[in-house]
Amino acid sequence: MYMKNTIFLTEALKIMHSKNSDGTPVHFDVEIREFSRQNKTGGKYKIYNDAKLLSQNKSSKKGIIKRYNYTNEKDKRKQNHWENRTRNLELANGEIKRINILFIIKFNGKNVIY
């Protein structure tokens, strides 16, 4: 049964990937749980308000410029966000966080169902 205060993950991802009329990413609120595969720990509840999907800029004459600031060679590898079910978010304070989409609990105040 589809309730008023719920949203499917596919709908949340569509909103997350959408753009405003001026071409900028939409802002949203997301609540997630964190998990560390190395330590097999997790459970920290995080709330990110006014976040937006970190995307590539196409404003350069030479083509696409990534907004990521690479600090070492390991970070230059391809992210494979679709395969790994991850997305990079830019928070309101400019910080970049990588989240796993399967750990999203709420999106814009609605419970996420799969």
C-alpha positions in Angstrom: 0.0 0.0 0.0 1.4 3.4 -1.0 1.1 5.9 1.8 1.2 9.7 1.7 4.4 10.1 3.7 6.5 7.6 1.6 8.5 7.8 -1.6 10.0 5.0 -3.7 13.8 5.0 -4.0 13.5 5.4 -7.8 11.4 8.6 -7.4 13.9 10.0 -4.9 16.8 9.3 -7.3 14.9 11.0 -10.1 14.4 14.1 -8.0 18.1 13.9 -6.8 19.3 13.9 -10.4 17.0 16.6 -11.7 18.0 20.1 -12.5 16.3 23.5 -11.9 15.1 25.6 -14.9 18.5 27.4 -14.8 20.4 24.1 -15.0 21.6 23.9 -11.4 21.1 20.8 -9.3 18.0 20.8 -7.1 18.5 21.0 -3.3 17.1 18.3 -1.0 17.2 17.0 2.5 18.3 13.4 3.1 18.6 11.2 6.2 20.9 8.2 6.0 22.7 5.5 8.0 26.4 5.2 7.7 28.3 1.8 7.3 31.9 0.9 7.2 32.7 -2.4 5.3 36.2 -2.6 6.7 35.2 -2.4 10.3 31.7 -3.9 9.8 30.3 -1.1 11.9 27.6 1.4 11.3 24.4 2.7 12.4 25.3 6.4 12.7 22.2 8.4 11.7 23.1 11.4 9.6 20.9 14.2 8.4 22.1 16.4 5.5 19.9 19.4 4.9 20.1 21.5 1.7 22.3 19.1 0.0 22.7 18.7 -3.8 24.1 16.1 -6.1 27.7 16.7 -7.0 27.9 16.7 -10.8 30.3 17.5 -13.5 30.6 21.0 -14.8 30.4 21.5 -18.6 31.4 25.1 -18.6 34.8 24.6 -20.1 35.6 25.2 -23.8 37.6 21.9 -23.8 34.7 19.8 -22.5 33.9 18.4 -19.1 35.7 19.5 -16.0 35.2 17.5 -12.9 34.6 19.5 -9.7 36.5 16.9 -7.6 39.8 18.0 -6.1 42.0 15.0 -6.4 44.6 14.7 -3.6 46.3 11.5 -4.7 46.5 9.0 -7.5 44.1 6.6 -5.8 41.3 9.2 -6.0 41.7 9.6 -9.8 40.1 6.2 -10.6 36.7 6.1 -12.0 34.0 6.2 -9.3 31.5 3.7 -10.8 28.6 5.3 -8.8 26.0 3.3 -10.6 27.7 -0.1 -10.0 28.5 0.7 -6.4 25.2 2.4 -5.6 26.8 5.5 -4.4 26.4 9.2 -5.0 28.5 12.2 -4.1 26.6 15.0 -2.3 27.7 18.6 -1.8 26.5 19.9 1.5 25.4 23.4 2.3 28.8 24.1 3.9 30.7 23.0 0.7 31.7 19.6 2.2 31.5 16.6 -0.1 30.0 13.3 1.2 29.7 10.0 -0.5 26.5 8.1 0.4 25.2 4.7 -0.5 21.7 5.0 -1.9 20.5 1.8 -0.2 21.1 3.4 3.2 18.7 6.4 2.5 16.0 6.4 5.2 14.2 9.7 4.4 14.2 12.0 1.4 12.7 15.5 1.7 10.9 14.3 4.9 9.3 11.2 3.3 10.2 7.6 4.3 12.0 5.8 1.4 10.8 2.4 0.4 12.4 0.1 -2.1 
